Amino acid sequence: ATSDREGFREAYEKLELFNDPDRDLTATILPIAEQMKALDAVVTVDAPLAHLAGSLGIPTMLLLPKPRSFFRPWQWESAKSGKCKAYPSITPVLQQPDETWEPALAKVQNWLKAL
């Protein structure tokens, strides 16, 4: 598990991320929704942000850890098919049991380039 975390951290550090220091994203969900609607796409993990982006219909890439690492909620059960039944705008990307995060993040990078 430690090597998975290290691999994710290394891959994460290679990404260019947007952060707005003028927004307190913990105060209310409205600023988050406003910012999401201004984006071309969202990349996130299984969290309230995925549900929000999906409910807003924003193209979203959802990163999910190895299937055995945790209990996956029902919303993401269709992730193996590459589709999300609950939110059609979400494309789930599963980390495979024998992979680091690099292949999953490469899929995200290719997806973003294609937008």
OpenMM code with the backbone's topology and positions (N, CA, C; nanometers):
from openmm import Vec3, app, unit

residues = "ALA THR SER ASP ARG GLU GLY PHE ARG GLU ALA TYR GLU LYS LEU GLU LEU PHE ASN ASP PRO ASP ARG ASP LEU THR ALA THR ILE LEU PRO ILE ALA GLU GLN MET LYS ALA LEU ASP ALA VAL VAL THR VAL ASP ALA PRO LEU ALA HIS LEU ALA GLY SER LEU GLY ILE PRO THR MET LEU LEU LEU PRO LYS PRO ARG SER PHE PHE ARG PRO TRP GLN TRP GLU SER ALA LYS SER GLY LYS CYS LYS ALA TYR PRO SER ILE THR PRO VAL LEU GLN GLN PRO ASP GLU THR TRP GLU PRO ALA LEU ALA LYS VAL GLN ASN TRP LEU LYS ALA LEU".split()
positions = [
    Vec3(0.0822, -0.1201, 0.0000),
    Vec3(0.0000, 0.0000, 0.0000),
    Vec3(0.0863, 0.1261, 0.0000),
    Vec3(0.1977, 0.1220, 0.0696),
    Vec3(0.2852, 0.2387, 0.0731),
    Vec3(0.3379, 0.2702, -0.0656),
    Vec3(0.3746, 0.1673, -0.1426),
    Vec3(0.4265, 0.1929, -0.2773),
    Vec3(0.3186, 0.2524, -0.3667),
    Vec3(0.1912, 0.2134, -0.3464),
    Vec3(0.0809, 0.2732, -0.4216),
    Vec3(0.0711, 0.4221, -0.3922),
    Vec3(0.0818, 0.4570, -0.2658),
    Vec3(0.0744, 0.5985, -0.2271),
    Vec3(0.1910, 0.6772, -0.2858),
    Vec3(0.3082, 0.6189, -0.2809),
    Vec3(0.4249, 0.6867, -0.3367),
    Vec3(0.4104, 0.7039, -0.4873),
    Vec3(0.3596, 0.5996, -0.5545),
    Vec3(0.3380, 0.6076, -0.6987),
    Vec3(0.2354, 0.7129, -0.7346),
    Vec3(0.1291, 0.7199, -0.6554),
    Vec3(0.0270, 0.8212, -0.6809),
    Vec3(0.0848, 0.9605, -0.6585),
    Vec3(0.1594, 0.9767, -0.5516),
    Vec3(0.2194, 1.1080, -0.5220),
    Vec3(0.3118, 1.1514, -0.6353),
    Vec3(0.3934, 1.0605, -0.6857),
    Vec3(0.4841, 1.0937, -0.7953),
    Vec3(0.4054, 1.1331, -0.9210),
    Vec3(0.3025, 1.0569, -0.9535),
    Vec3(0.2215, 1.0876, -1.0713),
    Vec3(0.1452, 1.2181, -1.0515),
    Vec3(0.0943, 1.2397, -0.9307),
    Vec3(0.0178, 1.3600, -0.8982),
    Vec3(0.1034, 1.4847, -0.9135),
    Vec3(0.2277, 1.4766, -0.8708),
    Vec3(0.3174, 1.5921, -0.8766),
    Vec3(0.3485, 1.6338, -1.0194),
    Vec3(0.3274, 1.5455, -1.1169),
    Vec3(0.3519, 1.5774, -1.2576),
    Vec3(0.2352, 1.6518, -1.3215),
    Vec3(0.1193, 1.6521, -1.2558),
    Vec3(0.0017, 1.7162, -1.3124),
    Vec3(0.0037, 1.8670, -1.2891),
    Vec3(-0.0525, 1.9407, -1.3841),
    Vec3(-0.0716, 2.0844, -1.3661),
    Vec3(-0.2116, 2.1039, -1.3115),
    Vec3(-0.2229, 2.1604, -1.1924),
    Vec3(-0.3521, 2.1742, -1.1254),
    Vec3(-0.3919, 2.3201, -1.1137),
    Vec3(-0.5226, 2.3433, -1.1117),
    Vec3(-0.5762, 2.4777, -1.0931),
    Vec3(-0.6256, 2.4904, -0.9504),
    Vec3(-0.5875, 2.5966, -0.8848),
    Vec3(-0.6347, 2.6239, -0.7500),
    Vec3(-0.6598, 2.7742, -0.7400),
    Vec3(-0.7774, 2.8119, -0.6961),
    Vec3(-0.8121, 2.9530, -0.6820),
    Vec3(-0.7984, 2.9924, -0.5354),
    Vec3(-0.6911, 3.0629, -0.4986),
    Vec3(-0.6699, 3.0984, -0.3580),
    Vec3(-0.7712, 3.2000, -0.3056),
    Vec3(-0.8482, 3.2636, -0.3941),
    Vec3(-0.9464, 3.3621, -0.3508),
    Vec3(-1.0788, 3.2998, -0.3075),
    Vec3(-1.0924, 3.1693, -0.3236),
    Vec3(-1.2175, 3.1016, -0.2881),
    Vec3(-1.1964, 3.0103, -0.1680),
    Vec3(-1.2886, 3.0208, -0.0705),
    Vec3(-1.2899, 2.9276, 0.0415),
    Vec3(-1.3867, 2.8165, 0.0045),
    Vec3(-1.3332, 2.7087, -0.0496),
    Vec3(-1.4175, 2.6017, -0.1008),
    Vec3(-1.4779, 2.5151, 0.0088),
    Vec3(-1.4471, 2.5468, 0.1336),
    Vec3(-1.5063, 2.4704, 0.2427),
    Vec3(-1.6317, 2.5384, 0.2974),
    Vec3(-1.6559, 2.6640, 0.2605),
    Vec3(-1.7684, 2.7394, 0.3168),
    Vec3(-1.9032, 2.6946, 0.2611),
    Vec3(-1.9123, 2.6734, 0.1324),
    Vec3(-2.0380, 2.6338, 0.0698),
    Vec3(-2.0081, 2.5653, -0.0624),
    Vec3(-2.1025, 2.4917, -0.1108),
    Vec3(-2.0839, 2.4190, -0.2359),
    Vec3(-2.1073, 2.5090, -0.3577),
    Vec3(-2.1737, 2.6211, -0.3408),
    Vec3(-2.2061, 2.7085, -0.4538),
    Vec3(-2.0830, 2.7604, -0.5281),
    Vec3(-1.9794, 2.8078, -0.4587),
    Vec3(-1.8605, 2.8521, -0.5327),
    Vec3(-1.7959, 2.7378, -0.6120),
    Vec3(-1.8007, 2.6186, -0.5551),
    Vec3(-1.7434, 2.5038, -0.6250),
    Vec3(-1.8220, 2.4777, -0.7522),
    Vec3(-1.9545, 2.4800, -0.7434),
    Vec3(-2.0390, 2.4569, -0.8612),
    Vec3(-2.0149, 2.5655, -0.9662),
    Vec3(-2.0015, 2.6894, -0.9232),
    Vec3(-1.9744, 2.7988, -1.0169),
    Vec3(-1.8420, 2.7772, -1.0892),
    Vec3(-1.7406, 2.7387, -1.0146),
    Vec3(-1.6105, 2.7158, -1.0773),
    Vec3(-1.6163, 2.5966, -1.1717),
    Vec3(-1.6832, 2.4907, -1.1301),
    Vec3(-1.6940, 2.3729, -1.2164),
    Vec3(-1.7625, 2.4063, -1.3478),
    Vec3(-1.8683, 2.4858, -1.3416),
    Vec3(-1.9422, 2.5196, -1.4636),
    Vec3(-1.8561, 2.6021, -1.5600),
    Vec3(-1.7529, 2.6675, -1.5088),
    Vec3(-1.6643, 2.7471, -1.5940),
    Vec3(-1.5524, 2.6625, -1.6557),
    Vec3(-1.5398, 2.5378, -1.6134),
    Vec3(-1.4327, 2.4511, -1.6626),
    Vec3(-1.4788, 2.3693, -1.7826),
    Vec3(-1.3824, 2.3267, -1.8633),
    Vec3(-1.4117, 2.2359, -1.9738),
    Vec3(-1.4343, 2.0941, -1.9228),
    Vec3(-1.3663, 2.0583, -1.8133),
    Vec3(-1.3746, 1.9235, -1.7598),
    Vec3(-1.3250, 1.9231, -1.6157),
    Vec3(-1.3580, 1.8143, -1.5454),
    Vec3(-1.3155, 1.7960, -1.4067),
    Vec3(-1.2481, 1.6596, -1.3958),
    Vec3(-1.1383, 1.6544, -1.3206),
    Vec3(-1.0738, 1.5281, -1.2863),
    Vec3(-1.0748, 1.5209, -1.1342),
    Vec3(-1.1284, 1.4112, -1.0808),
    Vec3(-1.1439, 1.4019, -0.9360),
    Vec3(-1.1370, 1.2565, -0.8914),
    Vec3(-1.1479, 1.2354, -0.7612),
    Vec3(-1.1563, 1.1016, -0.7025),
    Vec3(-1.2978, 1.0833, -0.6489),
    Vec3(-1.3297, 0.9632, -0.6036),
    Vec3(-1.4633, 0.9362, -0.5511),
    Vec3(-1.4876, 1.0247, -0.4298),
    Vec3(-1.5627, 1.1300, -0.4504),
    Vec3(-1.5845, 1.2303, -0.3475),
    Vec3(-1.7078, 1.3120, -0.3839),
    Vec3(-1.7491, 1.4012, -0.2970),
    Vec3(-1.8619, 1.4881, -0.3315),
    Vec3(-1.8415, 1.5654, -0.4610),
    Vec3(-1.7158, 1.5950, -0.4956),
    Vec3(-1.6903, 1.6663, -0.6209),
    Vec3(-1.7340, 1.5854, -0.7424),
    Vec3(-1.7177, 1.4549, -0.7375),
    Vec3(-1.7613, 1.3707, -0.8493),
    Vec3(-1.9129, 1.3753, -0.8623),
    Vec3(-1.9831, 1.3675, -0.7517),
    Vec3(-2.1291, 1.3748, -0.7546),
    Vec3(-2.1767, 1.5105, -0.8059),
    Vec3(-2.1114, 1.6172, -0.7613),
    Vec3(-2.1495, 1.7510, -0.8049),
    Vec3(-2.1246, 1.7682, -0.9543),
    Vec3(-2.0069, 1.7319, -0.9998),
    Vec3(-1.9750, 1.7444, -1.1427),
    Vec3(-2.0705, 1.6596, -1.2262),
    Vec3(-2.0993, 1.5396, -1.1811),
    Vec3(-2.1917, 1.4527, -1.2532),
    Vec3(-2.3321, 1.5090, -1.2572),
    Vec3(-2.3779, 1.5655, -1.1473),
    Vec3(-2.5134, 1.6219, -1.1450),
    Vec3(-2.5236, 1.7483, -1.2294),
    Vec3(-2.4109, 1.8175, -1.2510),
    Vec3(-2.4090, 1.9355, -1.3364),
    Vec3(-2.3874, 1.8997, -1.4838),
    Vec3(-2.3603, 1.7718, -1.5106),
    Vec3(-2.3395, 1.7271, -1.6478),
    Vec3(-2.2061, 1.7673, -1.7070),
    Vec3(-2.1090, 1.7966, -1.6219),
    Vec3(-1.9771, 1.8389, -1.6679),
    Vec3(-1.8943, 1.7151, -1.7025),
    Vec3(-1.8262, 1.7139, -1.8177),
    Vec3(-1.7392, 1.6003, -1.8486),
    Vec3(-1.6395, 1.5807, -1.7344),
    Vec3(-1.6377, 1.4600, -1.6808),
    Vec3(-1.5585, 1.4323, -1.5614),
    Vec3(-1.4863, 1.2995, -1.5748),
    Vec3(-1.3617, 1.2983, -1.5351),
    Vec3(-1.2836, 1.1762, -1.5273),
    Vec3(-1.2692, 1.1449, -1.3791),
    Vec3(-1.3186, 1.0294, -1.3393),
    Vec3(-1.3198, 0.9886, -1.1989),
    Vec3(-1.2165, 0.8791, -1.1768),
    Vec3(-1.1164, 0.9060, -1.0948),
    Vec3(-1.0119, 0.8084, -1.0636),
    Vec3(-1.0554, 0.7228, -0.9451),
    Vec3(-1.0541, 0.5918, -0.9661),
    Vec3(-1.0920, 0.4982, -0.8599),
    Vec3(-0.9755, 0.4049, -0.8309),
    Vec3(-0.9433, 0.3847, -0.7015),
    Vec3(-0.8307, 0.2981, -0.6667),
    Vec3(-0.8574, 0.1516, -0.6993),
    Vec3(-0.7547, 0.0731, -0.6828),
    Vec3(-0.7622, -0.0705, -0.7099),
    Vec3(-0.8889, -0.1300, -0.6494),
    Vec3(-0.9574, -0.2165, -0.7244),
    Vec3(-1.0846, -0.2712, -0.6777),
    Vec3(-1.0803, -0.3362, -0.5400),
    Vec3(-0.9704, -0.3952, -0.5005),
    Vec3(-0.9660, -0.4610, -0.3705),
    Vec3(-0.9296, -0.3667, -0.2574),
    Vec3(-0.8948, -0.2414, -0.2890),
    Vec3(-0.8478, -0.1529, -0.1831),
    Vec3(-0.9570, -0.0975, -0.0930),
    Vec3(-1.0816, -0.0975, -0.1387),
    Vec3(-1.1869, -0.0403, -0.0555),
    Vec3(-1.3230, -0.0846, -0.1076),
    Vec3(-1.4251, -0.0623, -0.0282),
    Vec3(-1.5615, -0.0905, -0.0708),
    Vec3(-1.6059, 0.0195, -0.1653),
    Vec3(-1.6479, -0.0161, -0.2850),
    Vec3(-1.6891, 0.0826, -0.3844),
    Vec3(-1.8397, 0.1029, -0.3754),
    Vec3(-1.8852, 0.2261, -0.3540),
    Vec3(-2.0287, 0.2527, -0.3467),
    Vec3(-2.1010, 0.2159, -0.4762),
    Vec3(-2.2298, 0.1968, -0.4657),
    Vec3(-2.3114, 0.1517, -0.5792),
    Vec3(-2.3006, 0.2426, -0.7002),
    Vec3(-2.2792, 0.3723, -0.6814),
    Vec3(-2.2739, 0.4651, -0.7944),
    Vec3(-2.1644, 0.4293, -0.8929),
    Vec3(-2.0589, 0.3664, -0.8453),
    Vec3(-1.9445, 0.3400, -0.9305),
    Vec3(-1.9350, 0.1933, -0.9714),
    Vec3(-2.0361, 0.1135, -0.9400),
    Vec3(-2.0328, -0.0288, -0.9747),
    Vec3(-2.0214, -0.0528, -1.1244),
    Vec3(-2.0714, 0.0388, -1.2060),
    Vec3(-2.0626, 0.0219, -1.3508),
    Vec3(-1.9292, 0.0696, -1.4065),
    Vec3(-1.8361, 0.1075, -1.3205),
    Vec3(-1.7077, 0.1636, -1.3647),
    Vec3(-1.6290, 0.0675, -1.4522),
    Vec3(-1.6448, -0.0622, -1.4301),
    Vec3(-1.5690, -0.1601, -1.5088),
    Vec3(-1.6018, -0.1492, -1.6568),
    Vec3(-1.7219, -0.1033, -1.6890),
    Vec3(-1.7630, -0.0899, -1.8291),
    Vec3(-1.7132, 0.0407, -1.8909),
    Vec3(-1.6554, 0.1285, -1.8087),
    Vec3(-1.6100, 0.2578, -1.8584),
    Vec3(-1.7212, 0.3609, -1.8629),
    Vec3(-1.8355, 0.3267, -1.8079),
    Vec3(-1.9499, 0.4170, -1.8044),
    Vec3(-1.9988, 0.4290, -1.6604),
    Vec3(-2.0689, 0.5352, -1.6331),
    Vec3(-2.1277, 0.5562, -1.5014),
    Vec3(-2.2788, 0.5686, -1.5201),
    Vec3(-2.3533, 0.4706, -1.4712),
    Vec3(-2.4989, 0.4714, -1.4893),
    Vec3(-2.5644, 0.5917, -1.4220),
    Vec3(-2.5161, 0.6281, -1.3064),
    Vec3(-2.5773, 0.7376, -1.2319),
    Vec3(-2.5515, 0.8735, -1.2969),
    Vec3(-2.4337, 0.8903, -1.3581),
    Vec3(-2.3952, 1.0181, -1.4174),
    Vec3(-2.3308, 0.9931, -1.5539),
    Vec3(-2.4038, 1.0093, -1.6631),
    Vec3(-2.3477, 0.9815, -1.7962),
    Vec3(-2.2272, 1.0683, -1.8339),
    Vec3(-2.2097, 1.1843, -1.7713),
    Vec3(-2.0965, 1.2705, -1.8063),
    Vec3(-1.9666, 1.2266, -1.7385),
    Vec3(-1.9738, 1.1260, -1.6513),
    Vec3(-1.8547, 1.0789, -1.5796),
    Vec3(-1.7957, 0.9577, -1.6506),
    Vec3(-1.6644, 0.9645, -1.6719),
    Vec3(-1.5892, 0.8510, -1.7241),
    Vec3(-1.5008, 0.7995, -1.6116),
    Vec3(-1.5344, 0.6828, -1.5561),
    Vec3(-1.4511, 0.6288, -1.4479),
    Vec3(-1.3242, 0.5644, -1.5020),
    Vec3(-1.2153, 0.5811, -1.4292),
    Vec3(-1.0885, 0.5178, -1.4637),
    Vec3(-1.0454, 0.4368, -1.3420),
    Vec3(-1.0428, 0.3056, -1.3606),
    Vec3(-1.0053, 0.2158, -1.2513),
    Vec3(-0.8558, 0.1881, -1.2534),
    Vec3(-0.7935, 0.2002, -1.1385),
    Vec3(-0.6557, 0.1555, -1.1252),
    Vec3(-0.6612, 0.0028, -1.1215),
    Vec3(-0.5881, -0.0609, -1.2083),
    Vec3(-0.5898, -0.2066, -1.2142),
    Vec3(-0.5083, -0.2655, -1.0984),
    Vec3(-0.5457, -0.3868, -1.0522),
    Vec3(-0.4778, -0.4460, -0.9354),
    Vec3(-0.3267, -0.4554, -0.9492),
    Vec3(-0.2755, -0.4767, -1.0698),
    Vec3(-0.1318, -0.4934, -1.0872),
    Vec3(-0.0626, -0.3679, -1.1397),
    Vec3(-0.1306, -0.2529, -1.1331),
    Vec3(-0.0750, -0.1294, -1.1885),
    Vec3(-0.0508, -0.0236, -1.0820),
    Vec3(0.0404, 0.0679, -1.1142),
    Vec3(0.0562, 0.1889, -1.0350),
    Vec3(-0.0470, 0.2887, -1.0884),
    Vec3(-0.0394, 0.4122, -1.0443),
    Vec3(-0.1320, 0.5146, -1.0936),
    Vec3(-0.0934, 0.5678, -1.2307),
    Vec3(0.0298, 0.5440, -1.2737),
    Vec3(0.0768, 0.5991, -1.4011),
    Vec3(-0.0162, 0.5690, -1.5187),
    Vec3(-0.0592, 0.4426, -1.5428),
    Vec3(-0.1473, 0.4160, -1.6573),
    Vec3(-0.2815, 0.4884, -1.6477),
    Vec3(-0.3377, 0.4956, -1.5274),
    Vec3(-0.4659, 0.5650, -1.5099),
    Vec3(-0.4500, 0.7140, -1.5385),
    Vec3(-0.3426, 0.7733, -1.4894),
    Vec3(-0.3210, 0.9155, -1.5118),
    Vec3(-0.2838, 0.9446, -1.6572),
    Vec3(-0.2240, 0.8485, -1.7257),
    Vec3(-0.1974, 0.8649, -1.8690),
    Vec3(-0.3289, 0.8699, -1.9463),
    Vec3(-0.4280, 0.7879, -1.9041),
    Vec3(-0.5611, 0.7927, -1.9666),
    Vec3(-0.6245, 0.9299, -1.9458),
    Vec3(-0.6094, 0.9830, -1.8256),
    Vec3(-0.6641, 1.1158, -1.7960),
    Vec3(-0.5979, 1.2200, -1.8854),
    Vec3(-0.4671, 1.2129, -1.8971),
    Vec3(-0.3931, 1.3100, -1.9777),
    Vec3(-0.4392, 1.3039, -2.1237),
    Vec3(-0.4537, 1.1848, -2.1795),
    Vec3(-0.4998, 1.1690, -2.3183),
    Vec3(-0.6411, 1.2205, -2.3339),
    Vec3(-0.7271, 1.1941, -2.2366),
    Vec3(-0.8652, 1.2404, -2.2390),
    Vec3(-0.8700, 1.3936, -2.2403),
    Vec3(-0.7892, 1.4560, -2.1561),
    Vec3(-0.7870, 1.6023, -2.1495),
    Vec3(-0.7357, 1.6631, -2.2793),
    Vec3(-0.6353, 1.6019, -2.3396),
    Vec3(-0.5825, 1.6516, -2.4658),
    Vec3(-0.6869, 1.6434, -2.5763),
    Vec3(-0.7751, 1.5439, -2.5701),
    Vec3(-0.8761, 1.5236, -2.6731),
    Vec3(-0.9952, 1.6183, -2.6592),
    Vec3(-1.0059, 1.6876, -2.5485),
    Vec3(-1.1198, 1.7793, -2.5290),
    Vec3(-1.1139, 1.8986, -2.6219),
] * unit.nanometer
topology = app.Topology()
chain = topology.addChain("A")
for resn in residues:
    res = topology.addResidue(resn, chain)
    for name in ("N", "CA", "C"):
        topology.addAtom(name, app.Element.getBySymbol(name[0]), res)
